[in-house]
């Protein structure tokens, strides 16, 4: 799309410079720390799987067993790779699973090796982790091969549809039918509360609440099912899940190992809406985004959520600020623009005069600020009242805004959003709504030219100006302080509070992590 808003390049450049300055202290903080989740993700790359099923309080993943024991016995300040692979060699185990079983039985005493022992442990760790990286690389190549063979959807935006039964087998049925009905991206919603679990459940699951647990086996089952339906419908159907919460790095690794195509990964969502410790979140998201970059996974950020708690007009500039910060953090972690699915939403109160024009201004601003990013456009939720007819109409306006402003990924809005978990019939009607708009107005953006000095252009300039002003304040006060003051989504989250804070570890001078080295090309 040609530039319609005539944004001042110097203002845009200033906004990006300020976002980089605001993000620099947070990146430095992330580089200086590790977390239990980063160390668990490292061992998952090295091949550890399975769980201790004999534990009386329930299954405990072997990776948690090893990490917790290493931390208790010698700390994680030097990373898990050195003590774990030193113990593997010292006890002559052949796999990390054997090491974990012996750990659970109290047969292993972990220490941080030095000298030649450290060199040997580091070499063994690098070899094992590199094998996991090669699996991720093969999956990326396989995705490219399938897209070349089967083809991408013939139109943009891609149609993104949610399944959320709680049972992976039922999800497979719904996902297949959704793809046949026109969905291009299937998002498997996670079970309620999984983001606050400090472990990843093991195996296939059939008992989630308002969603299905994100596990490696569930990823494998759904990816295989969508590969089958992709061949049937003649286009590559993409799979989405959530690399967020306390296990963000691990789930990113599992997504790479099982060829997921998109993952929800926002730099601040877990802080604001799940009350996860800010430092834990920034450390975890940097590692997870490095994994996404290696795997070629498109991330979806969560700016749409700000507008469910704050007013969509008054807080519009906070969305732009968050998008700029997400862009900076993504680029720093190695994610290029084609993998940067920045989020925004159609959440202005429809009773506000010119609400649709305001939505167009905000959506067009995002499109022109990030021309190469596959933007994810989210449907109305906050002002869905239970009037299904009005809701269906509102979703139609949302779809039209997506077409007019060239959005990349369109999450299908449901007319029963405010009433129940949508039925299959509701999803079918929602898809019909999308298909109608795409068919009737698919190329309308070629003719869409807002008046140069009109309402839409002026509003977009106003929001960008307010975003620059806010970024200047954040640079002066610090991003962590801005979060603590409720700048984003009205949520106040102090840097020392939140869940998972005890899982943050400051790195020692001798910290080594071959996974980070490989991801950063060292």
C-alpha positions in Angstrom: 0.0 0.0 0.0 1.3 3.4 -0.9 1.7 5.9 2.0 -1.6 7.7 2.5 -0.9 9.4 5.8 2.1 11.5 4.7 3.9 10.8 8.0 6.9 13.0 8.6 10.0 10.7 8.2 11.9 12.6 10.9 9.1 12.1 13.4 9.0 8.4 12.6 12.8 8.1 12.9 12.6 10.0 16.2 10.0 7.5 17.5 12.2 4.5 16.7 15.3 6.2 18.2 13.4 6.9 21.4 12.0 3.3 21.5 15.6 2.0 21.2 16.8 4.2 24.0 13.9 3.2 26.2 14.6 -0.5 25.5 18.4 -0.4 26.0 18.4 -0.7 29.8 16.0 -3.6 29.6 18.1 -5.4 27.0 21.1 -4.9 29.3 19.1 -6.3 32.2 18.1 -9.3 30.1 21.6 -10.0 29.0 22.9 -9.9 32.6 20.3 -12.5 33.9 19.1 -15.9 33.2 15.9 -17.7 34.5 14.9 -21.2 35.4 12.8 -21.3 32.2 15.8 -20.3 30.0 17.9 -23.1 31.6 15.1 -25.6 31.1 14.7 -24.5 27.5 18.5 -25.1 27.1 18.2 -28.7 28.3 15.1 -29.3 26.1 17.2 -28.2 23.1 19.8 -30.8 24.3 17.1 -33.5 24.1 15.6 -34.0 27.6 12.0 -35.2 27.5 9.6 -37.1 29.8 8.4 -36.7 33.3 8.8 -38.3 36.8 5.4 -40.1 36.9 6.2 -41.6 40.3 6.0 -38.2 42.1 3.2 -38.3 44.7 2.1 -34.7 43.9 1.7 -35.4 40.2 4.0 -35.8 37.2 7.1 -33.6 37.3 8.9 -33.0 34.1 12.5 -34.4 34.2 13.8 -31.0 33.1 12.3 -29.4 36.2 13.8 -32.1 38.3 17.3 -31.5 37.0 17.1 -27.7 37.0 15.7 -27.5 40.6 18.4 -29.9 41.9 21.3 -28.1 40.1 20.0 -24.8 41.5 19.8 -26.3 45.0 23.3 -27.9 45.0 25.5 -25.5 43.0 23.3 -22.7 41.7 22.4 -21.6 38.2 24.6 -18.5 38.1 27.0 -20.4 35.7 24.1 -21.9 33.8 22.9 -25.5 33.7 25.0 -26.7 30.8 28.3 -27.0 32.7 27.1 -28.9 35.8 24.6 -31.1 33.9 27.0 -32.3 31.2 29.8 -32.7 33.7 27.6 -35.0 35.8 26.5 -36.8 32.6 30.2 -37.7 31.9 31.2 -38.3 35.5 28.4 -40.8 36.0 28.8 -42.3 32.5 25.1 -41.8 31.6 24.2 -41.9 28.0 21.2 -39.6 28.0 19.9 -36.6 30.0 16.8 -38.7 30.9 19.0 -41.2 32.7 20.7 -38.3 34.5 17.3 -37.0 35.5 16.2 -40.4 36.8 19.3 -40.7 38.9 18.8 -37.1 40.1 15.3 -37.9 41.3 16.7 -40.9 43.2 19.3 -38.7 45.0 22.3 -40.3 43.2 23.8 -37.2 41.7 25.7 -34.4 43.3 26.0 -31.4 40.9 29.1 -29.2 40.9 30.3 -26.4 38.5 33.4 -27.9 36.8 36.6 -26.0 36.1 39.6 -26.4 33.9 39.6 -29.3 31.5 36.4 -30.7 33.1 34.6 -27.5 32.2 35.9 -27.6 28.6 34.7 -31.2 28.1 31.3 -30.4 29.6 30.9 -27.3 27.4 31.9 -29.3 24.3 29.4 -32.1 25.1 26.6 -29.6 25.8 27.3 -27.7 22.6 27.1 -31.0 20.6 23.8 -32.0 22.2 22.2 -28.5 21.8 23.4 -28.2 18.2 21.5 -31.4 17.4 18.3 -29.7 18.7 19.1 -26.7 16.6 19.5 -28.8 13.5 16.0 -30.2 14.2 14.6 -26.7 14.3 16.5 -25.8 11.1 15.1 -28.9 9.3 11.6 -27.9 10.3 12.1 -24.4 8.9 13.3 -25.9 5.7 10.3 -28.3 5.6 7.9 -25.4 6.1 9.5 -23.6 3.2 9.2 -26.7 1.1 5.6 -27.3 1.9 4.7 -23.7 1.2 6.4 -23.9 -2.2 4.6 -27.1 -3.0 1.1 -26.4 -1.6 1.1 -22.6 -1.9 0.1 -19.8 0.5 -3.5 -18.6 0.8 -4.4 -16.6 -2.4 -5.3 -13.5 -0.5 -4.3 -11.3 2.4 -5.3 -10.9 5.2 -4.8 -14.5 6.3 -7.9 -15.7 8.1 -7.0 -16.7 11.7 -9.4 -18.9 13.6 -9.3 -20.2 17.2 -10.1 -23.7 18.5 -10.4 -24.2 22.2 -12.1 -27.4 23.3 -9.7 -28.6 26.0 -9.2 -32.0 24.2 -6.5 -32.2 21.6 -8.4 -34.9 19.7 -11.5 -32.6 19.5 -9.3 -29.7 18.5 -8.0 -31.7 15.6 -11.5 -32.2 14.3 -12.4 -28.5 14.7 -9.2 -27.4 13.1 -9.6 -29.5 10.1 -13.2 -28.3 9.5 -12.1 -24.7 10.0 -9.4 -25.1 7.4 -11.9 -26.6 5.0 -14.2 -23.6 5.6 -11.4 -21.1 4.7 -9.2 -20.6 7.8 -5.5 -20.1 6.9 -4.2 -20.0 10.5 -5.4 -22.2 13.3 -4.7 -21.0 16.9 -5.0 -23.5 19.7 -5.9 -21.6 22.8 -4.2 -22.7 25.9 -6.0 -24.0 29.0 -6.9 -21.3 31.4 -4.1 -20.6 33.8 -1.3 -22.5 32.0 0.7 -19.3 31.6 1.2 -19.3 35.4 2.5 -22.9 35.6 6.2 -23.0 36.0 6.5 -26.3 34.1 5.2 -27.7 30.8 2.8 -30.6 31.1 3.9 -33.8 29.3 2.0 -35.8 26.6 -1.3 -35.5 24.9 -4.1 -33.9 27.1 -7.8 -34.1 27.1 -8.9 -32.1 30.1 -8.2 -28.4 29.5 -10.4 -25.5 30.7 -11.5 -23.1 28.0 -8.5 -24.3 26.0 -6.0 -27.1 25.5 -2.7 -27.5 27.3 0.4 -26.5 25.3 2.6 -29.6 25.3 5.1 -31.0 22.9 2.9 -34.0 22.0 -0.1 -31.8 21.5 2.0 -29.6 19.1 3.1 -32.7 17.2 -0.5 -34.1 16.9 -2.0 -30.8 15.6 0.9 -30.1 13.2 0.5 -33.6 11.7 -3.2 -33.1 11.3 -2.9 -29.7 9.7 -0.3 -31.1 7.3 -2.9 -33.7 6.2 -5.6 -31.1 5.7 -3.1 -28.7 3.9 -2.7 -31.3 1.2 -6.5 -31.7 1.1 -7.3 -28.0 0.7 -4.3 -27.2 -1.5 -2.6 -24.5 0.7 -0.3 -24.6 3.7 -2.4 -24.1 6.9 -0.4 -22.5 9.7 -0.5 -23.4 13.4 -0.3 -21.0 16.3 0.1 -21.4 20.0 1.4 -19.3 23.0 5.0 -18.8 23.8 4.1 -16.7 26.8 3.9 -17.0 30.6 6.4 -18.6 33.0 7.5 -21.2 30.4 7.9 -18.8 27.5 11.4 -20.0 26.5 10.5 -23.7 26.8 7.4 -23.4 24.7 9.3 -21.5 22.1 11.7 -24.4 21.8 8.9 -26.9 21.6 7.3 -24.8 18.9 10.5 -24.9 16.9 11.0 -28.6 17.4 7.4 -29.4 16.2 7.2 -26.8 13.4 4.7 -24.4 14.7 4.4 -21.4 12.4 3.2 -18.6 14.7 3.5 -18.0 18.4 2.0 -15.3 20.6 5.0 -13.6 22.2 4.7 -10.1 23.6 7.3 -8.3 25.6 4.9 -6.9 28.2 1.7 -9.0 28.1 2.7 -11.4 30.8 3.7 -8.5 33.1 0.5 -6.5 32.6 -2.2 -9.2 32.3 -0.8 -12.2 34.2 1.2 -10.3 36.9 4.5 -12.1 36.0 7.7 -10.4 37.2 8.9 -7.8 34.7 12.5 -8.8 34.8 11.6 -12.5 34.4 9.5 -11.6 31.4 12.1 -9.6 29.6 14.8 -12.2 30.1 12.5 -15.0 28.9 11.1 -13.1 25.9 14.6 -12.2 24.6 15.7 -15.9 24.6 12.3 -17.1 23.2 12.5 -14.5 20.3 16.0 -15.7 19.5 14.5 -19.2 19.1 11.6 -17.8 17.0 14.1 -16.1 14.7 16.0 -19.4 14.2 12.8 -21.3 13.6 11.3 -18.8 11.2 8.2 -18.5 13.5 6.0 -15.4 13.2 5.4 -13.8 16.6 2.1 -12.1 17.5 2.3 -9.3 20.0 -0.5 -8.4 22.4 -1.2 -4.7 22.1 -4.9 -5.4 21.5 -5.2 -6.3 25.1 -4.4 -2.8 26.3 -7.7 -1.6 24.7 -9.8 -4.0 26.7 -8.8 -2.3 29.9 -8.0 1.2 28.7 -10.1 3.5 26.5 -9.3 2.7 22.8 -9.2 6.4 21.9 -7.4 7.9 24.9 -4.9 5.0 24.9 -4.3 4.7 21.2 -0.8 6.1 21.5 0.2 3.5 24.1 -0.5 0.8 21.5 1.9 2.6 19.1 4.5 2.9 21.8 4.2 -0.8 22.6 4.5 -1.7 18.9 7.7 0.3 18.6 9.1 -1.3 21.8 8.2 -4.7 20.6 9.8 -4.0 17.2 13.0 -2.9 19.0 13.2 -5.9 21.3 12.4 -8.2 18.3 15.1 -6.7 16.1 17.7 -6.9 18.9 16.9 -10.6 19.4 17.3 -11.2 15.6 13.7 -11.3 14.4 13.3 -9.6 11.0 10.2 -7.6 10.0 8.6 -10.5 8.1 8.3 -12.4 11.4 7.0 -9.4 13.4 3.3 -9.8 13.7 2.5 -6.7 15.7 -0.9 -6.6 17.3 -3.7 -4.0 17.3 -7.4 -4.1 17.6 -10.9 -2.7 16.6 -12.0 -1.7 20.1 -13.4 1.8 19.9 -16.9 2.2 21.4 -19.2 2.0 18.3 -21.5 4.7 19.9 -18.7 7.3 19.5 -19.3 9.5 16.5 -16.9 8.7 13.6 -15.8 5.5 15.4 -15.1 3.7 12.1 -13.0 6.6 10.8 -11.0 6.6 14.0 -10.4 2.8 13.6 -9.2 3.4 10.1 -6.8 6.1 11.3 -5.3 3.8 13.9 -5.1 0.8 11.7 -3.6 2.8 8.8 -1.0 4.3 11.2 0.2 0.8 12.2 0.3 -0.3 8.6 2.4 2.6 7.5 4.7 2.6 10.5 5.5 -1.1 10.0 5.1 -1.7 6.2 6.9 -5.0 6.1 5.5 -6.6 9.3 2.6 -9.1 9.1 0.3 -7.1 11.3 -2.3 -9.0 13.3 -5.7 -7.2 13.4 -7.9 -8.2 16.4 -11.8 -8.1 16.4 -14.1 -6.2 18.8 -14.6 -7.8 22.2 -15.0 -5.0 24.8 -18.1 -3.5 23.2 -19.8 -6.8 22.2 -23.0 -6.6 24.2 -24.7 -10.0 23.6 -26.9 -8.6 20.8 -25.7 -11.1 18.2 -27.1 -9.2 15.3 -25.3 -6.0 16.3 -22.2 -8.0 17.0 -22.2 -9.6 13.6 -22.5 -6.2 12.0 -19.7 -4.9 14.1 -17.5 -7.8 13.0 -18.3 -6.9 9.4 -17.1 -3.4 9.9 -13.9 -4.8 11.5 -13.4 -7.1 8.5 -13.8 -4.1 6.2 -11.3 -2.0 8.2 -8.8 -4.8 7.8 -9.3 -4.9 4.0 -9.2 -1.1 3.6 -5.9 -0.8 5.6 -4.1 -3.8 4.3 -3.9 -5.9 7.5 -1.9 -9.1 7.2 -3.6 -11.5 9.7 -7.3 -11.1 10.6 -8.5 -12.9 13.7 -12.1 -13.9 13.0 -14.6 -12.1 15.2 -17.5 -14.1 16.7 -21.0 -12.6 17.1 -21.5 -14.5 20.4 -18.2 -13.2 21.9 -20.0 -11.7 24.9 -22.5 -14.6 25.4 -20.9 -18.0 25.3 -17.8 -19.9 24.0 -18.8 -19.7 20.3 -20.5 -22.8 18.9 -19.4 -24.3 15.6 -22.3 -22.7 13.9 -21.2 -19.3 15.1 -17.7 -19.9 13.7 -19.3 -20.9 10.4 -21.3 -17.6 10.3 -18.2 -15.6 11.2 -16.2 -17.2 8.4 -19.0 -16.4 6.0 -18.9 -12.8 7.2 -15.1 -12.7 6.4 -15.5 -14.4 3.1 -18.2 -11.9 2.0 -16.2 -8.9 2.9 -13.0 -10.2 1.3 -14.9 -11.1 -1.9 -16.9 -7.9 -2.1 -14.2 -5.5 -1.1 -11.0 -7.4 -1.4 -9.3 -4.8 -3.7 -11.1 -1.7 -2.4 -7.9 -0.4 -0.7 -6.7 0.5 -4.2 -9.4 3.1 -4.3 -9.1 4.2 -0.6 -7.5 7.6 -0.4 -8.2 9.6 2.8 -8.2 13.4 2.3 -4.7 14.8 2.9 -6.0 17.3 5.5 -9.0 15.2 6.6 -10.1 13.5 9.8 -8.3 10.2 9.3 -4.9 11.7 8.4 -5.0 14.3 11.2 -6.0 11.6 13.8 -3.1 9.4 12.7 -0.6 12.3 13.1 -2.0 13.1 16.5 -1.6 9.6 17.8 2.0 9.4 16.5 2.8 12.7 18.1 1.4 11.5 21.4 3.4 8.3 21.1 6.6 10.4 20.7 5.8 12.5 23.7 5.2 9.3 25.8 8.4 7.7 24.6 10.3 10.8 25.7 8.9 10.5 29.2 9.7 6.8 29.2 13.3 7.5 28.2 13.6 9.9 31.1 11.8 7.8 33.7 12.7 4.3 32.6 10.5 1.6 31.0 10.3 -0.4 34.3 9.0 2.7 36.1 6.5 3.4 33.3 5.2 -0.1 33.6 5.0 0.3 37.4 3.0 3.5 37.0 0.3 1.8 34.8 1.2 3.4 31.5 0.1 0.4 29.5 -3.4 -1.0 29.9 -3.8 0.8 33.3 -2.0 -2.1 35.0 0.6 -1.2 37.6 3.4 -3.8 37.9 6.5 -3.0 40.0 9.8 -4.5 38.9 10.3 -6.4 42.1 6.8 -7.9 42.2 4.9 -10.5 40.3 5.0 -14.2 39.9 8.2 -16.0 39.0 10.5 -13.4 40.5 12.3 -16.1 42.4 13.2 -17.8 39.1 15.5 -14.9 38.0 19.2 -15.4 38.5 22.0 -12.9 37.9 24.7 -14.4 35.7 28.2 -15.0 37.2 31.3 -14.1 35.2 31.8 -17.7 34.2 28.2 -18.2 32.9 28.1 -20.3 29.8 25.1 -21.3 27.7 25.8 -23.0 24.3 22.2 -22.4 23.3 22.6 -18.6 23.5 26.0 -18.8 21.7 24.4 -20.8 18.8 21.4 -18.5 18.6 23.6 -15.4 18.5 25.9 -17.0 16.0 28.9 -17.2 18.2 
